[in-house]
Amino acid sequence: MKSFDPDEESAYVEPDTESGVQLDDDVVEIDAERALALLDRITHELPGGGENREGQRDMVRSVAAALSRRRTTVIEAGTGIGKSLAYLIPAVMSGQRVVVATATKNLQDQLAQKDAPTVAANAPGVRVAVLKGKQNYLCRNRVQSVGGAAQLSFDDGTDVPKGVADQMRRILQWSNETETGDRDELPFEVDQRAWRGLSVTPQECLHRANCPQGQNCFAELAKDRAAESSILIVNTHLYASHLASGSMLLPAHEFVVFDEAHEIVDIFASLLGTSLNATRLRGLAGVARPLLGAEFLERCLDLVTVADRFAASLQIQYDRNELTGLDEDCSRELGRANELVVALVEGLRSLTTSGADAEARKIRALGPAIHLANDLARVNNVRAGELLFISKRDREVDVEISLVDVGPRLADDLWGNVTAILTSATIPDTLPKSLGLGGTPIEHFDSPFDYAANSLLYVPENFPGRNDAGAEEAIIEELVELIAAAGGRTLALFTNRSVMNRVADAVTPRIETEVLVQGTRSRQRIIEEFRDNAEASLFAVASFWQGIDVPGHSLSLVTIDRLPFSVPNDPLAEARRANSERPFYEVDLPRATMLLAQGVGRLIRNNTDRGVVAVLDTRLAQSSYRSAMFRKLPPMKRTRDRAQVLAFLQELRA
């Protein structure tokens, strides 16, 4: 596929050879012994002299051989292997540009701020860069247009609330100090509306050639650094967008590392599809109305009305639990929305403007309008292998298109063009097949940690089934006893936010230590509070099952309320089941096992960590498929004896 959708992002343009990084010729032959010598030098310089980890050394050899032979390789590297160094060292020795894609921000930050610079410092000529999506960077043109205005307003003409305006002024002050314009470097937690007013999406961007600030643009300067890099760190979502664009967003590369590779099936399925909702329709009406004036007033008002009816129809269909396809009412409103959006696109295209600011406002309206028109057309023409379904995030129902099976697309457009290293602490057995890499074996390198000596895996005896009437009360009682024995120091993971909130409300007044609950403050702040308070407990769902790293005495107990199987009516899971001859064993069990292993993996993060994982779901001890789950879990001692667990936790607390 060599097409490019300009609605997604500006195409990457290779710099001339004088400004770009100089890479070696195509021949790659990585000497594994030299790579290991570099590993020894780097680990020797780490605090405490580092450790000699045989699994890490084996992984270095495997990655070196894979890159040398241009052989895509899948590696399951247990917690504590040190997989980042194990792939970065062969990467820098390849003499080629290597893109490293991560699924979580935490790992991206670790690579960018610690691991990759450490390797580069020991490998002359290696340049490390980070590239993010355009909306992550401050837009200098919007900063200039806002300037010191006493009254700030959004593009739709509405006034900015005072609190948001105060934050925007803080961002404007920061814009004079920052070298990168990267949102993640802001010294405060920013309101999304404040950032939105001073940044642009790819669709709104004027691009370097047309923008008055193009030569100083933070996003374009980040692309320049990417052009000069030998190690380029991105997130997997940006890499998926790169593939969706016909491989035109990132600089040329033959090697890519997908870390946290267990996530990439769902990320690629989503990013190679699309989504839309009523808010996007209202948003277009809001920004187009002041630009197009009286001639298009009625169409803008009609689009808002249609958006409201569309949202109501989607909610009715969602409440009927009809999650696949669109019913007659939704389709009718969508058709009317399509007519109005096309009319507004044409109106914006023909709009005559005077002055740079007016032209910028036009482009910031036209780009998203074209993008929305394209998405409406795609929703009305779902392709073979795609699934159209509806889902609810927060209070709004979205229409989504995802690929049911990403394997054929990746086999056609990706694996023939790059050599990939796919790695994670947990790799589902079905991953190679799901990604179009059928026949590719999974290499395993075991964790160096002594799980048998330092940890217990506990499933309570005589515990109600998760769907029994008394299950939630039993979970509350169990958590009260376990957290009290541990003296706090607990990460309580849940599969359902409502259950989490009810259990947290019931447990908090019955224990003496502090309880932190996800959603009461920002993710980063709540993690920092959990790390800093040695007796706190953190109740969490979703992303906290993975990517959170709390080594040491602040965490000695991880609890999991139930095995993380997909909900029965998940439309994408149902479509994948329909494509499988053994749906439970090829769709449901691998995913649940992977998530369970990620949750269990939060406990032991270094050689000295000790603790308990309590899974409050008796299926892990009694089901016919439990052995398949145990194969993916660390080799922990297992028990169903609560007294043994309480004694161990009290010993750790002492």
C-alpha positions, -999 to +999 in steps of 0.1 A: +000+000+000+015+033-011-014+057-006-014+086+017-044+102+035-035+139+041-062+140+068-041+118+091-008+136+093+018+154+071+039+130+051+074+125+062+100+139+038+135+125+039+161+153+044+191+157+022+221+135+030+240+164+046+214+170+073+202+135+078+219+107+099+245+087+080+237+051+082+258+021+072+252+002+040+225-025+039+248-053+050+243-059+088+265-083+107+263-079+144+291-096+164+273-111+194+305-111+215+311-074+209+275-068+218+279-087+251+311-068+258+291-035+254+264-049+277+291-057+303+305-022+301+271-006+305+259-028+333+292-023+352+286+014+352+251+011+366+246+019+404+258-010+424+277-025+395+247-040+378+240-077+375+250-105+352+217-119+339+220-149+317+186-144+302+195-109+292+227-122+276+208-149+257+183-122+245+212-101+232+225-130+212+190-137+198+183-101+188+218-098+172+212-129+151+177-118+142+188-084+129+219-098+111+198-124+093+168-101+089+145-125+106+114-112+125+115-127+160+091-129+189+106-130+224+089-135+257+113-120+282+103-125+319+102-096+343+137-086+353+155-098+322+164-062+313+149-065+278+154-028+269+192-031+270+190-065+254+175-051+222+190-016+223+226-028+223+222-049+191+202-021+176+229+005+180+255-020+166+234-026+135+245+007+119+209+011+108+181+033+120+159+013+144+124+024+154+114+014+189+076+014+195+061+011+229+024+007+240+026+028+272+039+062+280+058+049+311+080+027+290+085+054+263+097+078+290+120+051+305+136+044+271+139+081+261+152+094+294+172+065+308+179+033+288+185+047+252+208+076+264+228+052+285+234+030+255+242+059+233+267+073+257+287+041+252+283+039+214+299+068+196+278+084+168+245+071+181+217+096+182+184+091+201+152+109+193+116+108+204+087+115+180+051+119+191+018+127+174+014+164+164-013+171+190+014+164+217+033+195+208+025+232+215+016+251+183+037+283+180+013+297+155-016+294+179+005+308+206+013+338+185-023+344+175-035+341+211-006+362+224-015+385+254-052+388+245-071+399+276-101+377+266-094+343+252-118+325+229-121+291+212-123+287+174-161+285+177-162+320+192-171+309+227-153+324+257-127+304+275-137+297+312-115+315+337-098+285+351-089+272+316-078+307+306-055+309+336-039+276+325-035+288+289-017+318+302+006+295+322+013+276+290+020+308+271+046+316+297+061+281+295+063+285+257+091+310+262+111+285+282+105+251+266+129+237+240+106+209+229+070+221+233+062+186+245+030+185+266+045+159+289+071+184+300+046+208+315+052+214+352+015+211+360-015+188+352-031+206+323-068+208+315-075+192+281-094+223+270-064+245+278-040+224+258-065+220+230-067+258+226-029+260+220-022+229+200-034+215+167-044+180+154-028+168+122-059+178+104-058+214+116-021+220+109-009+245+083+023+225+078+058+238+076+057+253+041+025+273+047+028+282+084+044+315+095+060+296+123+068+266+102+106+269+106+103+271+144+075+245+148+080+222+177+065+192+158+086+199+127+117+203+148+109+169+164+107+154+129+141+170+121+156+152+151+139+120+140+157+124+106+190+126+124+184+097+147+197+062+147+173+051+176+139+066+172+114+061+200+077+063+192+045+049+206+027+020+189-003+042+181+019+065+160+035+035+143+000+021+135-009+056+120+023+054+100+012+021+085-023+035+079-008+063+059+011+040+035+042+041+057+047+079+052+049+093+087+082+080+100+117+082+085+128+052+064+138+022+085+143-015+080+143-025+117+116-020+143+112-032+179+077-035+193+080-035+230+049-045+250+040-065+219+010-081+235-008-048+229-003-044+192-032-065+179-058-043+194-039-011+187-034-019+150-070-031+147-083+002+160-058+026+142-063+009+109-100+016+113-118+048+124-144+062+148-168+091+150-195+105+173-220+133+176-194+156+193-174+157+161-205+168+142-213+195+167-177+206+167-176+212+130-209+232+131-194+253+159-161+263+141-177+266+106-206+289+117-186+321+125-164+315+094-192+309+069-217+335+082-254+339+074-253+319+041-245+287+059-262+295+093-292+271+086-269+242+076-248+247+108-279+247+130-293+217+111-260+198+117-263+204+155-299+192+154-289+161+134-260+155+158-284+155+188-308+131+170-279+109+160-266+108+196-301+100+209-306+072+183-272+057+192-280+057+229-314+039+222-296+013+201-269+009+228-295+005+255-311-023+234-276-040+235-275-040+197-238-032+194-230-043+159-241-023+129-264+007+128-302+005+129-325+024+106-328+056+127-290+059+132-284+053+095-309+079+085-294+106+107-259+096+096-270+100+060-283+135+067-251+144+086-231+133+056-250+157+033-245+186+056-208+179+062-202+177+025-219+211+020-199+227+048-166+213+033-174+229+000-183+262+017-150+262+036-130+253+005-145+283-014-142+307+015-121+338+008-101+350+037-080+381+044-050+379+067-029+351+081-051+346+112-083+342+092-066+317+069-053+297+098-088+295+113-102+284+079-076+256+076-082+245+112-119+241+103-114+226+068-089+199+077-111+183+104-142+188+081-126+168+053-114+142+078-150+139+092-164+136+056-139+108+049-149+090+081-186+093+073-180+078+038-160+050+054-188+042+079-212+040+049-189+016+031-175-009+056-149-031+039-145-069+040-127-079+072-139-048+091-165-046+119-187-016+125-199-015+161-209+010+188-193+015+222-196+039+251-168+060+265-177+082+294-212+095+285-211+093+247-218+064+223-192+062+195-194+045+161-162+025+155-147+005+127-120-020+136-102-048+117-114-082+129-081-098+118-051-076+114-029-105+102-035-102+064-030-064+064+003-067+084+015-096+062+008-075+031+020-041+042+045-045+071+064-078+075+077-078+040+092-043+045+108-044+079+125-069+102+108-067+136+117-077+172+084-083+191+089-086+228+070-085+261+071-101+295+040-120+285+034-131+249+001-149+241+007-182+223-016-171+196+002-137+189+023-147+159-008-161+141-029-131+150-003-108+135+001-127+103+034-143+114+021-178+115+049-203+120+071-179+138+082-195+171+081-176+204+115-176+221+114-177+259+139-162+284+130-168+320+130-141+347+161-141+370+139-135+401+134-162+427+096-163+427+093-196+446+113-181+476+099-146+476+062-148+467+029-166+472+000-170+448-032-173+468-067-183+457-090-185+488-107-218+498-145-220+501-150-187+483-182-178+464-181-178+426-176-144+411-212-143+399-227-155+432-249-131+452-224-130+480-193-125+459-188-088+464-193-090+502-168-118+503-142-097+484-147-069+508-141-091+538-111-108+522-095-074+513-100-060+548-081-089+564-054-090+538-047-053+537-047-051+575-021-079+576+000-062+549-002-028+567-016-012+535+010-017+507-016-031+484-025-027+447-061-039+444-069-045+407-105-047+394-121-056+361-151-032+366-150+004+378-183+003+395-173-027+416-140-010+424-158+021+437-183+001+458-156-021+473-133+009+480-162+027+498-168-004+519-131-012+527-118+023+535-136+029+568-126-005+581-089-003+578-064+021+594-042+028+564-050+052+535-069+040+504-062+058+470-088+052+443-082+056+406-100+086+391-098+108+421-066+124+408-043+121+377-027+088+369+009+101+375+000+118+407-018+089+422+011+065+413+036+089+430+015+091+461+013+053+462+051+050+459+058+077+484+033+065+511+046+031+524+013+022+539-011+033+512-033+010+491-043+018+455-076+005+441-075+006+402-088-008+370-078-009+333-043+006+326-030-001+361-029-038+353+002-031+334+029-003+331+029+006+368+063-001+384+064+001+423+094-018+435+103-021+472+084-020+504+055+002+491+039-029+475+037-063+491+002-074+481-015-075+447-052-085+447-072-093+416-110-095+420-117-118+390-101-133+360-100-107+332-121-123+305-138-101+279-174-092+286-197-116+267-211-090+244-178-074+233-185-070+195-149-073+184-143-103+205-175-119+192-164-113+156-130-129+163-148-159+180-169-163+149-137-165+128-121-192+150-126-230+152-117-230+189-129-195+200-124-199+238-088-213+234-078-189+206-096-157+216-108-156+252-082-176+271-051-161+256-063-125+263-074-132+298-042-151+306-021-123+292-039-096+313-037-118+344+000-123+339+004-085+335-015-079+368+005-106+387+037-090+373+031-058+393+043-075+425+079-086+420+099-058+403+135-065+416+155-092+433+146-082+468+108-077+464+086-102+484+049-104+486+015-121+478-008-121+448-043-129+458-067-139+430-102-138+444-117-160+417-118-197+424-117-205+387-079-201+388-078-231+412-106-252+399-112-247+362-102-271+335-081-244+318-062-233+349-030-252+338-029-230+306-030-199+328-003-212+352+021-218+323+021-180+317+024-170+353+057-168+373+067-200+392+052-188+425+044-210+454+006-216+455-017-218+485-053-217+494-046-213+531-055-178+543-036-183+576-004-190+557-009-158+536-017-136+566+014-149+585+036-142+554+022-107+550+027-100+587+062-112+585+069-088+556+053-060+574+076-066+604 
